[in-house]
Amino acid sequence: KMKYLLYELHLAQNMDGTNDEELVKLDAQWIENAKKYKEIFNTLSDRLPQDIFNRFNSWGFHDYRLIKIEIEHKSLLHSNIHFTVSSDDDWILSFNNVSFFQFQHLNYENDKPIYNREIDDWLYEELLPINESTLSFEVVLSSGGNILLHFPDKSVSMKKLK
């Protein structure tokens, strides 16, 4: 579960009926969490390829549509995961030698979701250190989909599609 850019916080900020006082508190919490996350993310500049670090140091793929996830399974030690995302341009974000992969739907049993559970727009992601050689990547989608994976340092790339 994401540590800083929390789906619950995002939902609460966008829910009808949240009063102004609550919104001020939620906004302050979001700013504080984002600041803490940024401090940790900035320590990863040597552990991520430069283009990846730069991309996720700004907007990442926020508001892109997740088109597909491919799991390329070579062996239990060598699985690669590819995310195809689309907006005005299309990209493939690839993680190699993934040691852990988890998907869960945070909104699956919600009777009244704020967002359409069928639409997977990329909201936020966190790239965090696990130990001295492994990183975690987690993304939460507007539908409530949540994907977490672990991968070795520098084992991530992105490619722009035509």
C-alpha angles and dihedrals in degrees: 000000000000114000102204116009094055122195091212090055091049091050093048091051091053100040120114111244098033103137124228095255091053090046091055090052092046092048091049090049091049092050092048093048092047090051092051091047092049091054091055094041091053090061089064098067092108094042098056130057109263095246091051093047091050094047095050092040085069126026101326106194096322110163094010116131116244104230101177146346118214124193110202104197117196097153136327088274095045114049119142124201122205125192117196111202130181138198124125084332133025127236139180115216110197132193118192130206092012110192097187134027127178133171125188134166110227092188101040099111096031109123094202110030117184092221130044105268090213096061117080107199114166109247111170140341136198126207109193138168117252097180137331094296107022131071132191126222120195129177130186120203127208090247090063095258112146124193124188127182139167123217140165121268114283092008095123130089140168131211129192114228122219 
